[in-house]
């Protein structure tokens, strides 16, 4: 449990550094996106597939640790729907902070969707089993 908590703190620091770090050089290129799929289409329309994979894959991978660690650190968040809602809310808050407070960054609903999808993937692949192992139910006496 202590290790999971430590990893969650490390994840939070990495998430903050990746998403809340100013990018003044990108200020003219950033655009708020409130339409699901718009950024994904723009990524996939780029001639370099590597850029699309990096953008989409990076956003998915960014959510995976959250889906693995959240149900271990907070066992009440165990369950597909609970992980979905918790992750969507947290990532929505991160995107709002990013769009409102950070130079060269913008709110993008597709990032919330991809991060949440990554968290669900992490939960299904490892988080559910790890949470059950750490928080095994004790038989009633």
C-alpha positions in Angstrom: 0.0 0.0 0.0 2.8 2.4 0.9 4.6 1.6 -2.4 1.4 2.3 -4.3 1.0 5.6 -2.5 4.6 6.5 -3.3 4.1 5.6 -7.0 0.9 7.7 -7.1 2.9 10.7 -5.7 5.6 10.2 -8.4 2.9 9.9 -11.0 1.3 13.1 -9.9 4.6 14.9 -10.1 5.3 13.5 -13.6 1.8 14.4 -14.7 2.2 18.0 -13.4 5.6 18.4 -15.1 4.3 17.0 -18.4 1.0 18.9 -18.6 1.5 22.1 -16.5 4.9 23.1 -17.9 4.7 26.3 -19.9 5.4 26.2 -23.6 5.7 29.8 -24.7 7.0 28.7 -28.1 3.8 26.9 -28.8 1.5 29.7 -27.8 0.5 30.6 -31.3 -0.1 27.0 -32.2 -2.4 26.1 -29.4 -6.2 25.9 -29.9 -8.9 24.9 -27.4 -10.8 21.9 -28.5 -14.3 21.2 -27.2 -15.3 18.8 -30.0 -14.5 15.1 -29.4 -12.5 13.7 -32.2 -11.3 16.9 -33.7 -7.7 16.7 -32.4 -7.6 13.0 -33.2 -8.5 13.6 -36.8 -5.9 16.4 -37.0 -3.2 14.0 -35.6 -4.2 11.3 -38.0 -4.2 13.7 -41.0 -0.6 14.6 -40.4 1.8 13.2 -43.0 4.2 11.8 -40.3 2.5 8.9 -38.6 5.1 9.0 -35.9 3.7 12.4 -34.6 0.2 10.9 -34.4 1.4 7.8 -32.6 3.4 10.0 -30.2 0.4 12.3 -29.5 -2.3 9.6 -29.2 -0.1 6.9 -27.6 1.4 9.4 -25.2 -2.0 10.5 -24.0 -3.1 6.9 -23.5 0.1 6.0 -21.7 -0.2 9.0 -19.4 -3.5 7.6 -18.0 -2.4 4.0 -17.5 -0.6 4.6 -14.1 -3.7 6.3 -12.8 -5.9 3.3 -13.6 -3.4 0.9 -12.0 -2.7 2.9 -8.8 -6.1 4.7 -8.0 -7.9 1.5 -6.9 -4.9 0.4 -4.9 -4.5 3.7 -3.1 -8.2 4.2 -2.7 -10.1 0.9 -2.7 -13.5 2.5 -2.9 -12.6 3.6 -6.4 -12.4 -0.1 -7.5 -14.8 -0.8 -10.3 -14.9 0.1 -14.0 -17.4 2.9 -13.7 -15.7 4.4 -10.6 -12.3 4.4 -12.3 -13.9 5.9 -15.4 -15.6 8.8 -13.5 -12.6 9.5 -11.2 -10.2 9.6 -14.1 -12.4 11.7 -16.3 -12.9 14.2 -13.5 -9.2 14.4 -12.6 -8.1 14.7 -16.2 -10.8 17.3 -16.9 -9.4 19.3 -14.0 -5.8 18.9 -15.3 -6.9 20.1 -18.8 -8.9 23.0 -17.3 -5.8 24.1 -15.3 -3.6 23.6 -18.4 -5.9 25.7 -20.6 -6.5 28.5 -18.1 -3.2 28.8 -16.4 -0.3 27.6 -18.5 1.2 29.6 -21.4 1.4 27.6 -24.6 -1.1 25.0 -23.5 -4.8 24.6 -24.3 -7.8 22.6 -23.1 -8.4 19.6 -25.4 -11.3 17.2 -24.7 -9.6 14.5 -26.8 -6.7 14.5 -24.3 -9.3 13.8 -21.5 -10.8 11.0 -23.5 -7.4 9.4 -24.3 -6.1 9.8 -20.8 -9.3 8.2 -19.4 -9.1 5.4 -22.0 -5.5 4.7 -20.8 -6.6 4.6 -17.2 -9.3 2.1 -18.0 -6.8 0.0 -19.9 -4.4 0.1 -16.9 -7.3 -0.8 -14.6 -8.4 -3.7 -16.7 -4.9 -5.1 -17.3 -3.4 -4.7 -13.8 -5.2 -2.3 -11.5 -8.2 -4.5 -10.7 -6.1 -7.6 -9.8 -3.5 -5.6 -7.9 -6.3 -3.8 -5.9 -7.9 -7.2 -5.1 -4.5 -8.6 -4.0 -3.7 -5.6 -1.7 -7.2 -5.2 -0.3 -8.3 -8.9 -0.1 -11.6 -9.3 1.7 -11.3 -11.1 5.0 -13.8 -13.8 5.7 -16.4 -13.0 8.4 -15.9 -14.7 11.7 
